[in-house]
Amino acid sequence: MERRLLCTKCSAIFDISLPDDIKDIKITCPDCGTDKVTDAPPWAPLGSGANIVMGDEWAYECQECKYQFRMPIPKSPEEDKSRKCPRCNSGHLHLITGSKTLPLYCG
C-alpha cells in the first residue's frame, strides 16, 4: 500500500510503501527523522514543503456581497473552483489566506 505523508515538523512530503497487513508501524520523516507525520492530501506533490498545508482552513471574500468566511482546505483544485459563498451563493470568490498556505497543484 502506497501512502503520501506530511511531516508536521519540517513540512516534507514523502511517499512510503507498506504491506497491506501492517496496521501499527512507527513511520519517521526521511528529512528530519521525527515521527510526527500525518497523511498528506492526495494532490500534494512530493517535496512541496510548507506551502501545501499550514493550518486547516482558508479565508475567502465573496466579490459579490463582500462577505468574508473560512472553509476547510480543499482536497483538489476542482473542489476549490466549485466553492460558493455561504451568504449569496456566488462563485466569485477571492482567496485572502496568506501565500504560505496555498497548494502547489499538479497538472
Secondary structure by P-SEA (a helix, b strand, c coil): cbbbbbcccccccbbbbbcccccbbbbbbcccccccccccccccccccccccccccbbbbbbccccccccccccccaaaaaaccccccccccccccccccccccccc
